[in-house]
Amino acid sequence: MATILLEIATPDKGEIYKNDINMLITRSICGELGILPKHANLLTALLPNVMRIKENGGEVQIFVSGGFMEVTPEKITILADAAEKPDDIDVERAKSAFQRASERLAKKNDDIDIDRAEAALARAKARLLVKGVPIG
């Protein structure tokens, strides 16, 4: 089966993932994307999401908090604001972030930065999804 090189890096951790994969499924500002080997050139911003990486008959999931993705026919490069593998995610911290963001959004007053609270909620949801934690 054909493969494409996937590299994921963050400013604070550097390269966190590098491997030849069969398919990447991720969310961008253009919607959900499936990237296969020999994909057309593409440059897009990513939304907070759980990236699904198909490799060697299995699947790996990685949380990304946003960033940019460049695709060429031979390579996918992701420069993420933050990215975490499931083992690196602190579930209690993610639950707390989810709760705080939900409470801020429920208040709906002028003191709340709605965009920031919605972004925090999206990041917390994606982290919890990677860990398989049900979201209330």
Secondary structure as a PSIPRED ss2 file (coil, helix, strand):
# PSIPRED VFORMAT (PSIPRED V4.0)

   1 M C   1.000  0.000  0.000
   2 A C   1.000  0.000  0.000
   3 T C   1.000  0.000  0.000
   4 I E   0.000  0.000  1.000
   5 L E   0.000  0.000  1.000
   6 L E   0.000  0.000  1.000
   7 E E   0.000  0.000  1.000
   8 I E   0.000  0.000  1.000
   9 A E   0.000  0.000  1.000
  10 T E   0.000  0.000  1.000
  11 P C   1.000  0.000  0.000
  12 D C   1.000  0.000  0.000
  13 K C   1.000  0.000  0.000
  14 G E   0.000  0.000  1.000
  15 E E   0.000  0.000  1.000
  16 I E   0.000  0.000  1.000
  17 Y E   0.000  0.000  1.000
  18 K E   0.000  0.000  1.000
  19 N E   0.000  0.000  1.000
  20 D E   0.000  0.000  1.000
  21 I E   0.000  0.000  1.000
  22 N C   1.000  0.000  0.000
  23 M E   0.000  0.000  1.000
  24 L E   0.000  0.000  1.000
  25 I E   0.000  0.000  1.000
  26 T E   0.000  0.000  1.000
  27 R E   0.000  0.000  1.000
  28 S E   0.000  0.000  1.000
  29 I C   1.000  0.000  0.000
  30 C C   1.000  0.000  0.000
  31 G E   0.000  0.000  1.000
  32 E E   0.000  0.000  1.000
  33 L E   0.000  0.000  1.000
  34 G E   0.000  0.000  1.000
  35 I E   0.000  0.000  1.000
  36 L C   1.000  0.000  0.000
  37 P C   1.000  0.000  0.000
  38 K C   1.000  0.000  0.000
  39 H C   1.000  0.000  0.000
  40 A C   1.000  0.000  0.000
  41 N C   1.000  0.000  0.000
  42 L E   0.000  0.000  1.000
  43 L E   0.000  0.000  1.000
  44 T E   0.000  0.000  1.000
  45 A E   0.000  0.000  1.000
  46 L E   0.000  0.000  1.000
  47 L C   1.000  0.000  0.000
  48 P C   1.000  0.000  0.000
  49 N E   0.000  0.000  1.000
  50 V E   0.000  0.000  1.000
  51 M E   0.000  0.000  1.000
  52 R E   0.000  0.000  1.000
  53 I E   0.000  0.000  1.000
  54 K E   0.000  0.000  1.000
  55 E E   0.000  0.000  1.000
  56 N C   1.000  0.000  0.000
  57 G C   1.000  0.000  0.000
  58 G E   0.000  0.000  1.000
  59 E E   0.000  0.000  1.000
  60 V E   0.000  0.000  1.000
  61 Q E   0.000  0.000  1.000
  62 I E   0.000  0.000  1.000
  63 F E   0.000  0.000  1.000
  64 V E   0.000  0.000  1.000
  65 S C   1.000  0.000  0.000
  66 G C   1.000  0.000  0.000
  67 G E   0.000  0.000  1.000
  68 F E   0.000  0.000  1.000
  69 M E   0.000  0.000  1.000
  70 E E   0.000  0.000  1.000
  71 V E   0.000  0.000  1.000
  72 T C   1.000  0.000  0.000
  73 P C   1.000  0.000  0.000
  74 E C   1.000  0.000  0.000
  75 K E   0.000  0.000  1.000
  76 I E   0.000  0.000  1.000
  77 T E   0.000  0.000  1.000
  78 I E   0.000  0.000  1.000
  79 L E   0.000  0.000  1.000
  80 A E   0.000  0.000  1.000
  81 D C   1.000  0.000  0.000
  82 A C   1.000  0.000  0.000
  83 A E   0.000  0.000  1.000
  84 E E   0.000  0.000  1.000
  85 K C   1.000  0.000  0.000
  86 P H   0.000  1.000  0.000
  87 D H   0.000  1.000  0.000
  88 D H   0.000  1.000  0.000
  89 I C   1.000  0.000  0.000
  90 D C   1.000  0.000  0.000
  91 V H   0.000  1.000  0.000
  92 E H   0.000  1.000  0.000
  93 R H   0.000  1.000  0.000
  94 A H   0.000  1.000  0.000
  95 K H   0.000  1.000  0.000
  96 S H   0.000  1.000  0.000
  97 A H   0.000  1.000  0.000
  98 F H   0.000  1.000  0.000
  99 Q H   0.000  1.000  0.000
 100 R H   0.000  1.000  0.000
 101 A H   0.000  1.000  0.000
 102 S H   0.000  1.000  0.000
 103 E H   0.000  1.000  0.000
 104 R H   0.000  1.000  0.000
 105 L H   0.000  1.000  0.000
 106 A H   0.000  1.000  0.000
 107 K H   0.000  1.000  0.000
 108 K C   1.000  0.000  0.000
 109 N C   1.000  0.000  0.000
 110 D C   1.000  0.000  0.000
 111 D C   1.000  0.000  0.000
 112 I C   1.000  0.000  0.000
 113 D C   1.000  0.000  0.000
 114 I H   0.000  1.000  0.000
 115 D H   0.000  1.000  0.000
 116 R H   0.000  1.000  0.000
 117 A H   0.000  1.000  0.000
 118 E H   0.000  1.000  0.000
 119 A H   0.000  1.000  0.000
 120 A H   0.000  1.000  0.000
 121 L H   0.000  1.000  0.000
 122 A H   0.000  1.000  0.000
 123 R H   0.000  1.000  0.000
 124 A H   0.000  1.000  0.000
 125 K H   0.000  1.000  0.000
 126 A H   0.000  1.000  0.000
 127 R H   0.000  1.000  0.000
 128 L H   0.000  1.000  0.000
 129 L H   0.000  1.000  0.000
 130 V H   0.000  1.000  0.000
 131 K H   0.000  1.000  0.000
 132 G C   1.000  0.000  0.000
 133 V C   1.000  0.000  0.000
 134 P C   1.000  0.000  0.000
 135 I C   1.000  0.000  0.000
 136 G C   1.000  0.000  0.000
